């Protein structure tokens, strides 16, 4: 795996990022067990950068990723985005 630094930080991330948009229970998504296998295989291959968002499968993606990375958390970089009606409401304050 090739790595790079994140911006001007000293944070080392894999050049490949695993996207969490397809983790969940919607019709076209990978289910919980399959998603966990995918995440763990990506970690085995050296991917240490995982992206998700609170709207992916209504937050289920973040929960699955959280479960899958148990024991690896100190070795990974997780990026997430906030979107949707609730976040816009919170940003008004």
PDB file of N, CA, C and O in Angstrom:
ATOM      1  N   UNK A   1       0.848  -1.180   0.000  1.00  0.00           N
ATOM      2  CA  UNK A   1       0.000   0.000   0.000  1.00  0.00           C
ATOM      3  C   UNK A   1       0.891   1.239   0.000  1.00  0.00           C
ATOM      4  O   UNK A   1       1.910   1.283   0.690  1.00  0.00           O
ATOM      5  N   UNK A   2       0.506   2.219  -0.761  1.00  0.00           N
ATOM      6  CA  UNK A   2       1.213   3.495  -0.758  1.00  0.00           C
ATOM      7  C   UNK A   2       0.499   4.447   0.197  1.00  0.00           C
ATOM      8  O   UNK A   2      -0.725   4.428   0.325  1.00  0.00           O
ATOM      9  N   UNK A   3       1.290   5.269   0.855  1.00  0.00           N
ATOM     10  CA  UNK A   3       0.755   6.210   1.834  1.00  0.00           C
ATOM     11  C   UNK A   3       1.197   7.630   1.482  1.00  0.00           C
ATOM     12  O   UNK A   3       2.177   7.840   0.768  1.00  0.00           O
ATOM     13  N   UNK A   4       0.461   8.572   1.993  1.00  0.00           N
ATOM     14  CA  UNK A   4       0.780   9.984   1.826  1.00  0.00           C
ATOM     15  C   UNK A   4       0.408  10.686   3.124  1.00  0.00           C
ATOM     16  O   UNK A   4      -0.205  10.082   4.004  1.00  0.00           O
ATOM     17  N   UNK A   5       0.771  11.944   3.248  1.00  0.00           N
ATOM     18  CA  UNK A   5       0.364  12.693   4.436  1.00  0.00           C
ATOM     19  C   UNK A   5      -0.899  13.477   4.115  1.00  0.00           C
ATOM     20  O   UNK A   5      -1.126  13.886   2.976  1.00  0.00           O
ATOM     21  N   UNK A   6      -1.698  13.672   5.120  1.00  0.00           N
ATOM     22  CA  UNK A   6      -2.960  14.395   4.966  1.00  0.00           C
ATOM     23  C   UNK A   6      -2.696  15.887   5.090  1.00  0.00           C
ATOM     24  O   UNK A   6      -2.430  16.391   6.181  1.00  0.00           O
ATOM     25  N   UNK A   7      -2.772  16.587   3.969  1.00  0.00           N
ATOM     26  CA  UNK A   7      -2.550  18.030   3.964  1.00  0.00           C
ATOM     27  C   UNK A   7      -1.200  18.389   4.544  1.00  0.00           C
ATOM     28  O   UNK A   7      -0.180  17.796   4.194  1.00  0.00           O
ATOM     29  N   UNK A   8      -1.204  19.359   5.427  1.00  0.00           N
ATOM     30  CA  UNK A   8       0.052  19.801   6.043  1.00  0.00           C
ATOM     31  C   UNK A   8       0.280  19.147   7.406  1.00  0.00           C
ATOM     32  O   UNK A   8       1.131  19.593   8.176  1.00  0.00           O
ATOM     33  N   UNK A   9      -0.476  18.095   7.702  1.00  0.00           N
ATOM     34  CA  UNK A   9      -0.309  17.390   8.973  1.00  0.00           C
ATOM     35  C   UNK A   9       0.758  16.318   8.827  1.00  0.00           C
ATOM     36  O   UNK A   9       1.282  16.100   7.735  1.00  0.00           O
ATOM     37  N   UNK A  10       1.076  15.652   9.920  1.00  0.00           N
ATOM     38  CA  UNK A  10       1.979  14.508   9.854  1.00  0.00           C
ATOM     39  C   UNK A  10       1.201  13.189   9.873  1.00  0.00           C
ATOM     40  O   UNK A  10       1.774  12.127  10.115  1.00  0.00           O
ATOM     41  N   UNK A  11      -0.102  13.269   9.615  1.00  0.00           N
ATOM     42  CA  UNK A  11      -0.971  12.107   9.613  1.00  0.00           C
ATOM     43  C   UNK A  11      -0.754  11.299   8.329  1.00  0.00           C
ATOM     44  O   UNK A  11      -0.938  11.816   7.227  1.00  0.00           O
ATOM     45  N   UNK A  12      -0.364  10.039   8.477  1.00  0.00           N
ATOM     46  CA  UNK A  12      -0.068   9.169   7.347  1.00  0.00           C
ATOM     47  C   UNK A  12      -1.321   8.380   6.983  1.00  0.00           C
ATOM     48  O   UNK A  12      -1.850   7.625   7.800  1.00  0.00           O
ATOM     49  N   UNK A  13      -1.795   8.562   5.738  1.00  0.00           N
ATOM     50  CA  UNK A  13      -2.993   7.855   5.284  1.00  0.00           C
ATOM     51  C   UNK A  13      -2.697   7.088   4.004  1.00  0.00           C
ATOM     52  O   UNK A  13      -1.817   7.461   3.229  1.00  0.00           O
ATOM     53  N   UNK A  14      -3.441   6.017   3.797  1.00  0.00           N
ATOM     54  CA  UNK A  14      -3.299   5.246   2.563  1.00  0.00           C
ATOM     55  C   UNK A  14      -3.821   6.079   1.393  1.00  0.00           C
ATOM     56  O   UNK A  14      -4.754   6.869   1.540  1.00  0.00           O
ATOM     57  N   UNK A  15      -3.201   5.884   0.231  1.00  0.00           N
ATOM     58  CA  UNK A  15      -3.653   6.610  -0.953  1.00  0.00           C
ATOM     59  C   UNK A  15      -5.017   6.117  -1.424  1.00  0.00           C
ATOM     60  O   UNK A  15      -5.720   6.819  -2.152  1.00  0.00           O
ATOM     61  N   UNK A  16      -5.385   4.923  -1.012  1.00  0.00           N
ATOM     62  CA  UNK A  16      -6.723   4.403  -1.279  1.00  0.00           C
ATOM     63  C   UNK A  16      -7.567   4.604  -0.030  1.00  0.00           C
ATOM     64  O   UNK A  16      -7.124   4.338   1.087  1.00  0.00           O
ATOM     65  N   UNK A  17      -8.782   5.073  -0.238  1.00  0.00           N
ATOM     66  CA  UNK A  17      -9.719   5.285   0.866  1.00  0.00           C
ATOM     67  C   UNK A  17     -10.899   4.345   0.665  1.00  0.00           C
ATOM     68  O   UNK A  17     -11.439   4.248  -0.437  1.00  0.00           O
ATOM     69  N   UNK A  18     -11.295   3.660   1.718  1.00  0.00           N
ATOM     70  CA  UNK A  18     -12.477   2.805   1.646  1.00  0.00           C
ATOM     71  C   UNK A  18     -13.709   3.650   1.913  1.00  0.00           C
ATOM     72  O   UNK A  18     -13.831   4.252   2.981  1.00  0.00           O
ATOM     73  N   UNK A  19     -14.620   3.701   0.957  1.00  0.00           N
ATOM     74  CA  UNK A  19     -15.863   4.460   1.123  1.00  0.00           C
ATOM     75  C   UNK A  19     -16.935   3.619   1.771  1.00  0.00           C
ATOM     76  O   UNK A  19     -17.118   2.454   1.419  1.00  0.00           O
ATOM     77  N   UNK A  20     -17.646   4.205   2.717  1.00  0.00           N
ATOM     78  CA  UNK A  20     -18.658   3.470   3.467  1.00  0.00           C
ATOM     79  C   UNK A  20     -20.071   3.635   2.958  1.00  0.00           C
ATOM     80  O   UNK A  20     -21.013   3.208   3.626  1.00  0.00           O
ATOM     81  N   UNK A  21     -20.253   4.248   1.783  1.00  0.00           N
ATOM     82  CA  UNK A  21     -21.605   4.504   1.295  1.00  0.00           C
ATOM     83  C   UNK A  21     -22.409   3.225   1.042  1.00  0.00           C
ATOM     84  O   UNK A  21     -23.638   3.242   1.116  1.00  0.00           O
ATOM     85  N   UNK A  22     -21.732   2.133   0.747  1.00  0.00           N
ATOM     86  CA  UNK A  22     -22.461   0.905   0.403  1.00  0.00           C
ATOM     87  C   UNK A  22     -22.644  -0.046   1.586  1.00  0.00           C
ATOM     88  O   UNK A  22     -23.009  -1.204   1.388  1.00  0.00           O
ATOM     89  N   UNK A  23     -22.396   0.422   2.811  1.00  0.00           N
ATOM     90  CA  UNK A  23     -22.579  -0.429   3.984  1.00  0.00           C
ATOM     91  C   UNK A  23     -23.932  -0.144   4.621  1.00  0.00           C
ATOM     92  O   UNK A  23     -24.215   0.995   4.990  1.00  0.00           O
ATOM     93  N   UNK A  24     -24.759  -1.157   4.751  1.00  0.00           N
ATOM     94  CA  UNK A  24     -26.062  -0.966   5.376  1.00  0.00           C
ATOM     95  C   UNK A  24     -27.057  -2.011   4.920  1.00  0.00           C
ATOM     96  O   UNK A  24     -26.674  -3.098   4.487  1.00  0.00           O
ATOM     97  N   UNK A  25     -28.334  -1.680   5.016  1.00  0.00           N
ATOM     98  CA  UNK A  25     -29.357  -2.673   4.696  1.00  0.00           C
ATOM     99  C   UNK A  25     -30.258  -2.263   3.536  1.00  0.00           C
ATOM    100  O   UNK A  25     -31.210  -2.981   3.229  1.00  0.00           O
ATOM    101  N   UNK A  26     -29.993  -1.152   2.893  1.00  0.00           N
ATOM    102  CA  UNK A  26     -30.794  -0.800   1.724  1.00  0.00           C
ATOM    103  C   UNK A  26     -30.586  -1.853   0.653  1.00  0.00           C
ATOM    104  O   UNK A  26     -29.625  -2.620   0.710  1.00  0.00           O
ATOM    105  N   UNK A  27     -31.463  -1.893  -0.305  1.00  0.00           N
ATOM    106  CA  UNK A  27     -31.502  -2.961  -1.298  1.00  0.00           C
ATOM    107  C   UNK A  27     -30.177  -3.209  -2.009  1.00  0.00           C
ATOM    108  O   UNK A  27     -29.812  -4.368  -2.206  1.00  0.00           O
ATOM    109  N   UNK A  28     -29.456  -2.194  -2.394  1.00  0.00           N
ATOM    110  CA  UNK A  28     -28.226  -2.360  -3.176  1.00  0.00           C
ATOM    111  C   UNK A  28     -26.961  -2.371  -2.326  1.00  0.00           C
ATOM    112  O   UNK A  28     -25.861  -2.441  -2.874  1.00  0.00           O
ATOM    113  N   UNK A  29     -27.086  -2.306  -1.024  1.00  0.00           N
ATOM    114  CA  UNK A  29     -25.923  -2.212  -0.138  1.00  0.00           C
ATOM    115  C   UNK A  29     -25.475  -3.579   0.386  1.00  0.00           C
ATOM    116  O   UNK A  29     -26.232  -4.549   0.389  1.00  0.00           O
ATOM    117  N   UNK A  30     -24.216  -3.615   0.826  1.00  0.00           N
ATOM    118  CA  UNK A  30     -23.698  -4.809   1.502  1.00  0.00           C
ATOM    119  C   UNK A  30     -24.277  -4.833   2.917  1.00  0.00           C
ATOM    120  O   UNK A  30     -24.276  -3.810   3.602  1.00  0.00           O
ATOM    121  N   UNK A  31     -24.758  -5.966   3.348  1.00  0.00           N
ATOM    122  CA  UNK A  31     -25.303  -6.098   4.702  1.00  0.00           C
ATOM    123  C   UNK A  31     -24.214  -6.012   5.760  1.00  0.00           C
ATOM    124  O   UNK A  31     -23.030  -5.893   5.442  1.00  0.00           O
ATOM    125  N   UNK A  32     -24.622  -6.072   7.007  1.00  0.00           N
ATOM    126  CA  UNK A  32     -23.707  -5.902   8.138  1.00  0.00           C
ATOM    127  C   UNK A  32     -22.519  -6.861   8.081  1.00  0.00           C
ATOM    128  O   UNK A  32     -21.370  -6.421   8.122  1.00  0.00           O
ATOM    129  N   UNK A  33     -22.779  -8.154   7.989  1.00  0.00           N
ATOM    130  CA  UNK A  33     -21.696  -9.148   8.008  1.00  0.00           C
ATOM    131  C   UNK A  33     -20.752  -8.973   6.825  1.00  0.00           C
ATOM    132  O   UNK A  33     -19.532  -8.998   6.988  1.00  0.00           O
ATOM    133  N   UNK A  34     -21.316  -8.795   5.636  1.00  0.00           N
ATOM    134  CA  UNK A  34     -20.490  -8.610   4.445  1.00  0.00           C
ATOM    135  C   UNK A  34     -19.667  -7.324   4.542  1.00  0.00           C
ATOM    136  O   UNK A  34     -18.499  -7.296   4.153  1.00  0.00           O
ATOM    137  N   UNK A  35     -20.278  -6.272   5.058  1.00  0.00           N
ATOM    138  CA  UNK A  35     -19.575  -4.996   5.222  1.00  0.00           C
ATOM    139  C   UNK A  35     -18.389  -5.133   6.174  1.00  0.00           C
ATOM    140  O   UNK A  35     -17.309  -4.608   5.903  1.00  0.00           O
ATOM    141  N   UNK A  36     -18.585  -5.829   7.276  1.00  0.00           N
ATOM    142  CA  UNK A  36     -17.506  -6.034   8.244  1.00  0.00           C
ATOM    143  C   UNK A  36     -16.357  -6.805   7.595  1.00  0.00           C
ATOM    144  O   UNK A  36     -15.190  -6.482   7.819  1.00  0.00           O
ATOM    145  N   UNK A  37     -16.677  -7.818   6.794  1.00  0.00           N
ATOM    146  CA  UNK A  37     -15.636  -8.563   6.086  1.00  0.00           C
ATOM    147  C   UNK A  37     -14.861  -7.657   5.129  1.00  0.00           C
ATOM    148  O   UNK A  37     -13.635  -7.730   5.056  1.00  0.00           O
ATOM    149  N   UNK A  38     -15.573  -6.810   4.405  1.00  0.00           N
ATOM    150  CA  UNK A  38     -14.932  -5.883   3.464  1.00  0.00           C
ATOM    151  C   UNK A  38     -13.992  -4.934   4.208  1.00  0.00           C
ATOM    152  O   UNK A  38     -12.857  -4.714   3.784  1.00  0.00           O
ATOM    153  N   UNK A  39     -14.467  -4.380   5.309  1.00  0.00           N
ATOM    154  CA  UNK A  39     -13.669  -3.423   6.085  1.00  0.00           C
ATOM    155  C   UNK A  39     -12.416  -4.099   6.630  1.00  0.00           C
ATOM    156  O   UNK A  39     -11.320  -3.546   6.534  1.00  0.00           O
ATOM    157  N   UNK A  40     -12.569  -5.279   7.196  1.00  0.00           N
ATOM    158  CA  UNK A  40     -11.409  -5.978   7.762  1.00  0.00           C
ATOM    159  C   UNK A  40     -10.414  -6.388   6.678  1.00  0.00           C
ATOM    160  O   UNK A  40      -9.206  -6.354   6.911  1.00  0.00           O
ATOM    161  N   UNK A  41     -10.899  -6.772   5.502  1.00  0.00           N
ATOM    162  CA  UNK A  41     -10.010  -7.127   4.398  1.00  0.00           C
ATOM    163  C   UNK A  41      -9.253  -5.882   3.929  1.00  0.00           C
ATOM    164  O   UNK A  41      -8.063  -5.965   3.627  1.00  0.00           O
ATOM    165  N   UNK A  42      -9.921  -4.740   3.866  1.00  0.00           N
ATOM    166  CA  UNK A  42      -9.254  -3.493   3.479  1.00  0.00           C
ATOM    167  C   UNK A  42      -8.141  -3.156   4.471  1.00  0.00           C
ATOM    168  O   UNK A  42      -7.054  -2.741   4.070  1.00  0.00           O
ATOM    169  N   UNK A  43      -8.410  -3.334   5.751  1.00  0.00           N
ATOM    170  CA  UNK A  43      -7.391  -3.088   6.781  1.00  0.00           C
ATOM    171  C   UNK A  43      -6.229  -4.056   6.596  1.00  0.00           C
ATOM    172  O   UNK A  43      -5.068  -3.662   6.708  1.00  0.00           O
ATOM    173  N   UNK A  44      -6.535  -5.323   6.313  1.00  0.00           N
ATOM    174  CA  UNK A  44      -5.481  -6.319   6.066  1.00  0.00           C
ATOM    175  C   UNK A  44      -4.581  -5.910   4.900  1.00  0.00           C
ATOM    176  O   UNK A  44      -3.379  -6.177   4.915  1.00  0.00           O
ATOM    177  N   UNK A  45      -5.162  -5.265   3.894  1.00  0.00           N
ATOM    178  CA  UNK A  45      -4.403  -4.820   2.720  1.00  0.00           C
ATOM    179  C   UNK A  45      -3.676  -3.495   2.952  1.00  0.00           C
ATOM    180  O   UNK A  45      -2.979  -3.009   2.061  1.00  0.00           O
ATOM    181  N   UNK A  46      -3.832  -2.914   4.128  1.00  0.00           N
ATOM    182  CA  UNK A  46      -3.099  -1.696   4.462  1.00  0.00           C
ATOM    183  C   UNK A  46      -3.886  -0.411   4.328  1.00  0.00           C
ATOM    184  O   UNK A  46      -3.340   0.668   4.556  1.00  0.00           O
ATOM    185  N   UNK A  47      -5.150  -0.497   3.965  1.00  0.00           N
ATOM    186  CA  UNK A  47      -5.967   0.719   3.906  1.00  0.00           C
ATOM    187  C   UNK A  47      -6.237   1.175   5.330  1.00  0.00           C
ATOM    188  O   UNK A  47      -6.775   0.423   6.142  1.00  0.00           O
ATOM    189  N   UNK A  48      -5.861   2.404   5.622  1.00  0.00           N
ATOM    190  CA  UNK A  48      -6.079   2.932   6.975  1.00  0.00           C
ATOM    191  C   UNK A  48      -6.963   4.171   6.963  1.00  0.00           C
ATOM    192  O   UNK A  48      -7.076   4.862   7.975  1.00  0.00           O
ATOM    193  N   UNK A  49      -7.588   4.455   5.831  1.00  0.00           N
ATOM    194  CA  UNK A  49      -8.394   5.655   5.643  1.00  0.00           C
ATOM    195  C   UNK A  49      -9.794   5.217   5.196  1.00  0.00           C
ATOM    196  O   UNK A  49      -9.955   4.639   4.122  1.00  0.00           O
ATOM    197  N   UNK A  50     -10.797   5.495   6.024  1.00  0.00           N
ATOM    198  CA  UNK A  50     -12.177   5.093   5.746  1.00  0.00           C
ATOM    199  C   UNK A  50     -13.057   6.339   5.787  1.00  0.00           C
ATOM    200  O   UNK A  50     -12.962   7.160   6.700  1.00  0.00           O
ATOM    201  N   UNK A  51     -13.905   6.458   4.787  1.00  0.00           N
ATOM    202  CA  UNK A  51     -14.809   7.599   4.682  1.00  0.00           C
ATOM    203  C   UNK A  51     -16.250   7.138   4.865  1.00  0.00           C
ATOM    204  O   UNK A  51     -16.632   6.069   4.387  1.00  0.00           O
ATOM    205  N   UNK A  52     -17.036   7.934   5.546  1.00  0.00           N
ATOM    206  CA  UNK A  52     -18.453   7.646   5.735  1.00  0.00           C
ATOM    207  C   UNK A  52     -19.209   8.966   5.875  1.00  0.00           C
ATOM    208  O   UNK A  52     -18.628  10.041   5.730  1.00  0.00           O
ATOM    209  N   UNK A  53     -20.477   8.877   6.151  1.00  0.00           N
ATOM    210  CA  UNK A  53     -21.313  10.067   6.390  1.00  0.00           C
ATOM    211  C   UNK A  53     -22.527   9.647   7.200  1.00  0.00           C
ATOM    212  O   UNK A  53     -22.951   8.492   7.164  1.00  0.00           O
ATOM    213  N   UNK A  54     -23.069  10.590   7.920  1.00  0.00           N
ATOM    214  CA  UNK A  54     -24.211  10.251   8.768  1.00  0.00           C
ATOM    215  C   UNK A  54     -25.465   9.904   7.969  1.00  0.00           C
ATOM    216  O   UNK A  54     -26.398   9.320   8.521  1.00  0.00           O
ATOM    217  N   UNK A  55     -25.506  10.247   6.694  1.00  0.00           N
ATOM    218  CA  UNK A  55     -26.694   9.932   5.901  1.00  0.00           C
ATOM    219  C   UNK A  55     -26.584   8.608   5.150  1.00  0.00           C
ATOM    220  O   UNK A  55     -27.563   8.163   4.551  1.00  0.00           O
ATOM    221  N   UNK A  56     -25.413   7.968   5.168  1.00  0.00           N
ATOM    222  CA  UNK A  56     -25.272   6.680   4.482  1.00  0.00           C
ATOM    223  C   UNK A  56     -26.087   5.643   5.225  1.00  0.00           C
ATOM    224  O   UNK A  56     -25.791   5.306   6.372  1.00  0.00           O
ATOM    225  N   UNK A  57     -27.110   5.143   4.566  1.00  0.00           N
ATOM    226  CA  UNK A  57     -28.018   4.150   5.148  1.00  0.00           C
ATOM    227  C   UNK A  57     -28.571   4.640   6.488  1.00  0.00           C
ATOM    228  O   UNK A  57     -28.723   3.867   7.435  1.00  0.00           O
ATOM    229  N   UNK A  58     -28.867   5.935   6.545  1.00  0.00           N
ATOM    230  CA  UNK A  58     -29.451   6.559   7.740  1.00  0.00           C
ATOM    231  C   UNK A  58     -28.609   6.351   8.990  1.00  0.00           C
ATOM    232  O   UNK A  58     -29.141   6.132  10.079  1.00  0.00           O
ATOM    233  N   UNK A  59     -27.296   6.419   8.828  1.00  0.00           N
ATOM    234  CA  UNK A  59     -26.379   6.282   9.954  1.00  0.00           C
ATOM    235  C   UNK A  59     -25.901   4.866  10.216  1.00  0.00           C
ATOM    236  O   UNK A  59     -25.006   4.650  11.033  1.00  0.00           O
ATOM    237  N   UNK A  60     -26.488   3.908   9.531  1.00  0.00           N
ATOM    238  CA  UNK A  60     -26.107   2.513   9.756  1.00  0.00           C
ATOM    239  C   UNK A  60     -24.668   2.242   9.327  1.00  0.00           C
ATOM    240  O   UNK A  60     -23.971   1.439   9.948  1.00  0.00           O
ATOM    241  N   UNK A  61     -24.224   2.914   8.265  1.00  0.00           N
ATOM    242  CA  UNK A  61     -22.840   2.743   7.801  1.00  0.00           C
ATOM    243  C   UNK A  61     -21.853   3.081   8.912  1.00  0.00           C
ATOM    244  O   UNK A  61     -20.905   2.332   9.145  1.00  0.00           O
ATOM    245  N   UNK A  62     -22.062   4.192   9.592  1.00  0.00           N
ATOM    246  CA  UNK A  62     -21.157   4.593  10.672  1.00  0.00           C
ATOM    247  C   UNK A  62     -21.157   3.558  11.800  1.00  0.00           C
ATOM    248  O   UNK A  62     -20.110   3.267  12.377  1.00  0.00           O
ATOM    249  N   UNK A  63     -22.315   3.012  12.107  1.00  0.00           N
ATOM    250  CA  UNK A  63     -22.396   1.996  13.161  1.00  0.00           C
ATOM    251  C   UNK A  63     -21.641   0.729  12.768  1.00  0.00           C
ATOM    252  O   UNK A  63     -20.920   0.151  13.581  1.00  0.00           O
ATOM    253  N   UNK A  64     -21.811   0.301  11.514  1.00  0.00           N
ATOM    254  CA  UNK A  64     -21.120  -0.897  11.033  1.00  0.00           C
ATOM    255  C   UNK A  64     -19.614  -0.667  11.049  1.00  0.00           C
ATOM    256  O   UNK A  64     -18.859  -1.525  11.507  1.00  0.00           O
ATOM    257  N   UNK A  65     -19.179   0.477  10.554  1.00  0.00           N
ATOM    258  CA  UNK A  65     -17.748   0.787  10.553  1.00  0.00           C
ATOM    259  C   UNK A  65     -17.214   0.805  11.979  1.00  0.00           C
ATOM    260  O   UNK A  65     -16.147   0.253  12.246  1.00  0.00           O
ATOM    261  N   UNK A  66     -17.933   1.422  12.882  1.00  0.00           N
ATOM    262  CA  UNK A  66     -17.512   1.462  14.280  1.00  0.00           C
ATOM    263  C   UNK A  66     -17.337   0.074  14.869  1.00  0.00           C
ATOM    264  O   UNK A  66     -16.381  -0.180  15.601  1.00  0.00           O
ATOM    265  N   UNK A  67     -18.247  -0.811  14.554  1.00  0.00           N
ATOM    266  CA  UNK A  67     -18.144  -2.185  15.045  1.00  0.00           C
ATOM    267  C   UNK A  67     -16.950  -2.904  14.407  1.00  0.00           C
ATOM    268  O   UNK A  67     -16.211  -3.616  15.087  1.00  0.00           O
ATOM    269  N   UNK A  68     -16.771  -2.712  13.110  1.00  0.00           N
ATOM    270  CA  UNK A  68     -15.710  -3.430  12.383  1.00  0.00           C
ATOM    271  C   UNK A  68     -14.312  -2.992  12.786  1.00  0.00           C
ATOM    272  O   UNK A  68     -13.377  -3.790  12.721  1.00  0.00           O
ATOM    273  N   UNK A  69     -14.151  -1.743  13.200  1.00  0.00           N
ATOM    274  CA  UNK A  69     -12.801  -1.244  13.500  1.00  0.00           C
ATOM    275  C   UNK A  69     -12.412  -1.413  14.959  1.00  0.00           C
ATOM    276  O   UNK A  69     -11.350  -0.954  15.379  1.00  0.00           O
ATOM    277  N   UNK A  70     -13.258  -2.062  15.722  1.00  0.00           N
ATOM    278  CA  UNK A  70     -12.920  -2.320  17.116  1.00  0.00           C
ATOM    279  C   UNK A  70     -11.574  -3.042  17.187  1.00  0.00           C
ATOM    280  O   UNK A  70     -11.380  -4.073  16.543  1.00  0.00           O
ATOM    281  N   UNK A  71     -10.664  -2.501  17.960  1.00  0.00           N
ATOM    282  CA  UNK A  71      -9.332  -3.079  18.071  1.00  0.00           C
ATOM    283  C   UNK A  71      -8.320  -2.488  17.100  1.00  0.00           C
ATOM    284  O   UNK A  71      -7.118  -2.711  17.244  1.00  0.00           O
ATOM    285  N   UNK A  72      -8.798  -1.738  16.113  1.00  0.00           N
ATOM    286  CA  UNK A  72      -7.925  -1.119  15.112  1.00  0.00           C
ATOM    287  C   UNK A  72      -7.936   0.408  15.205  1.00  0.00           C
ATOM    288  O   UNK A  72      -7.169   1.074  14.508  1.00  0.00           O
ATOM    289  N   UNK A  73      -8.771   0.951  16.032  1.00  0.00           N
ATOM    290  CA  UNK A  73      -9.076   2.382  15.995  1.00  0.00           C
ATOM    291  C   UNK A  73      -7.842   3.274  16.029  1.00  0.00           C
ATOM    292  O   UNK A  73      -7.808   4.289  15.333  1.00  0.00           O
ATOM    293  N   UNK A  74      -6.852   2.933  16.799  1.00  0.00           N
ATOM    294  CA  UNK A  74      -5.663   3.788  16.897  1.00  0.00           C
ATOM    295  C   UNK A  74      -4.828   3.779  15.620  1.00  0.00           C
ATOM    296  O   UNK A  74      -3.945   4.620  15.451  1.00  0.00           O
ATOM    297  N   UNK A  75      -5.100   2.841  14.729  1.00  0.00           N
ATOM    298  CA  UNK A  75      -4.329   2.710  13.493  1.00  0.00           C
ATOM    299  C   UNK A  75      -5.036   3.293  12.276  1.00  0.00           C
ATOM    300  O   UNK A  75      -4.483   3.266  11.177  1.00  0.00           O
ATOM    301  N   UNK A  76      -6.245   3.818  12.450  1.00  0.00           N
ATOM    302  CA  UNK A  76      -7.065   4.235  11.323  1.00  0.00           C
ATOM    303  C   UNK A  76      -7.415   5.721  11.364  1.00  0.00           C
ATOM    304  O   UNK A  76      -7.402   6.358  12.418  1.00  0.00           O
ATOM    305  N   UNK A  77      -7.725   6.245  10.187  1.00  0.00           N
ATOM    306  CA  UNK A  77      -8.241   7.601  10.057  1.00  0.00           C
ATOM    307  C   UNK A  77      -9.650   7.462   9.485  1.00  0.00           C
ATOM    308  O   UNK A  77      -9.832   6.900   8.405  1.00  0.00           O
ATOM    309  N   UNK A  78     -10.628   7.966  10.199  1.00  0.00           N
ATOM    310  CA  UNK A  78     -12.021   7.907   9.762  1.00  0.00           C
ATOM    311  C   UNK A  78     -12.477   9.326   9.439  1.00  0.00           C
ATOM    312  O   UNK A  78     -12.403  10.220  10.283  1.00  0.00           O
ATOM    313  N   UNK A  79     -12.944   9.521   8.224  1.00  0.00           N
ATOM    314  CA  UNK A  79     -13.501  10.828   7.874  1.00  0.00           C
ATOM    315  C   UNK A  79     -15.006  10.658   7.754  1.00  0.00           C
ATOM    316  O   UNK A  79     -15.486   9.627   7.283  1.00  0.00           O
ATOM    317  N   UNK A  80     -15.733  11.651   8.171  1.00  0.00           N
ATOM    318  CA  UNK A  80     -17.181  11.606   8.057  1.00  0.00           C
ATOM    319  C   UNK A  80     -17.688  12.985   7.686  1.00  0.00           C
ATOM    320  O   UNK A  80     -16.996  13.991   7.840  1.00  0.00           O
ATOM    321  N   UNK A  81     -18.893  13.000   7.203  1.00  0.00           N
ATOM    322  CA  UNK A  81     -19.522  14.245   6.798  1.00  0.00           C
ATOM    323  C   UNK A  81     -20.871  14.326   7.480  1.00  0.00           C
ATOM    324  O   UNK A  81     -21.489  13.299   7.760  1.00  0.00           O
ATOM    325  N   UNK A  82     -21.325  15.511   7.743  1.00  0.00           N
ATOM    326  CA  UNK A  82     -22.648  15.705   8.315  1.00  0.00           C
ATOM    327  C   UNK A  82     -23.540  16.347   7.274  1.00  0.00           C
ATOM    328  O   UNK A  82     -23.174  17.358   6.675  1.00  0.00           O
ATOM    329  N   UNK A  83     -24.696  15.773   7.058  1.00  0.00           N
ATOM    330  CA  UNK A  83     -25.644  16.326   6.098  1.00  0.00           C
ATOM    331  C   UNK A  83     -27.042  15.936   6.524  1.00  0.00           C
ATOM    332  O   UNK A  83     -27.232  15.110   7.417  1.00  0.00           O
ATOM    333  N   UNK A  84     -27.984  16.524   5.893  1.00  0.00           N
ATOM    334  CA  UNK A  84     -29.365  16.179   6.174  1.00  0.00           C
ATOM    335  C   UNK A  84     -30.053  17.221   7.028  1.00  0.00           C
ATOM    336  O   UNK A  84     -29.432  18.166   7.514  1.00  0.00           O
ATOM    337  N   UNK A  85     -31.322  17.030   7.195  1.00  0.00           N
ATOM    338  CA  UNK A  85     -32.183  17.979   7.892  1.00  0.00           C
ATOM    339  C   UNK A  85     -31.705  18.278   9.313  1.00  0.00           C
ATOM    340  O   UNK A  85     -31.652  19.445   9.702  1.00  0.00           O
ATOM    341  N   UNK A  86     -31.357  17.260  10.094  1.00  0.00           N
ATOM    342  CA  UNK A  86     -30.956  17.463  11.485  1.00  0.00           C
ATOM    343  C   UNK A  86     -29.678  18.276  11.605  1.00  0.00           C
ATOM    344  O   UNK A  86     -29.573  19.132  12.483  1.00  0.00           O
ATOM    345  N   UNK A  87     -28.715  18.026  10.747  1.00  0.00           N
ATOM    346  CA  UNK A  87     -27.448  18.758  10.816  1.00  0.00           C
ATOM    347  C   UNK A  87     -27.665  20.217  10.437  1.00  0.00           C
ATOM    348  O   UNK A  87     -27.123  21.111  11.086  1.00  0.00           O
ATOM    349  N   UNK A  88     -28.445  20.465   9.403  1.00  0.00           N
ATOM    350  CA  UNK A  88     -28.730  21.858   9.022  1.00  0.00           C
ATOM    351  C   UNK A  88     -29.380  22.609  10.184  1.00  0.00           C
ATOM    352  O   UNK A  88     -29.079  23.777  10.428  1.00  0.00           O
ATOM    353  N   UNK A  89     -30.265  21.928  10.889  1.00  0.00           N
ATOM    354  CA  UNK A  89     -30.913  22.534  12.033  1.00  0.00           C
ATOM    355  C   UNK A  89     -29.889  22.903  13.095  1.00  0.00           C
ATOM    356  O   UNK A  89     -29.931  24.003  13.646  1.00  0.00           O
ATOM    357  N   UNK A  90     -28.970  21.987  13.385  1.00  0.00           N
ATOM    358  CA  UNK A  90     -27.956  22.247  14.404  1.00  0.00           C
ATOM    359  C   UNK A  90     -27.034  23.383  14.002  1.00  0.00           C
ATOM    360  O   UNK A  90     -26.573  24.138  14.859  1.00  0.00           O
ATOM    361  N   UNK A  91     -26.755  23.516  12.699  1.00  0.00           N
ATOM    362  CA  UNK A  91     -25.843  24.552  12.243  1.00  0.00           C
ATOM    363  C   UNK A  91     -26.446  25.939  12.302  1.00  0.00           C
ATOM    364  O   UNK A  91     -25.715  26.918  12.152  1.00  0.00           O
ATOM    365  N   UNK A  92     -27.724  26.067  12.510  1.00  0.00           N
ATOM    366  CA  UNK A  92     -28.374  27.380  12.607  1.00  0.00           C
ATOM    367  C   UNK A  92     -27.991  28.101  13.892  1.00  0.00           C
ATOM    368  O   UNK A  92     -28.056  29.328  13.954  1.00  0.00           O
ATOM    369  N   UNK A  93     -27.602  27.370  14.896  1.00  0.00           N
ATOM    370  CA  UNK A  93     -27.309  27.977  16.199  1.00  0.00           C
ATOM    371  C   UNK A  93     -25.924  28.537  16.269  1.00  0.00           C
ATOM    372  O   UNK A  93     -25.529  29.080  17.300  1.00  0.00           O
TER     373      UNK A  93
END
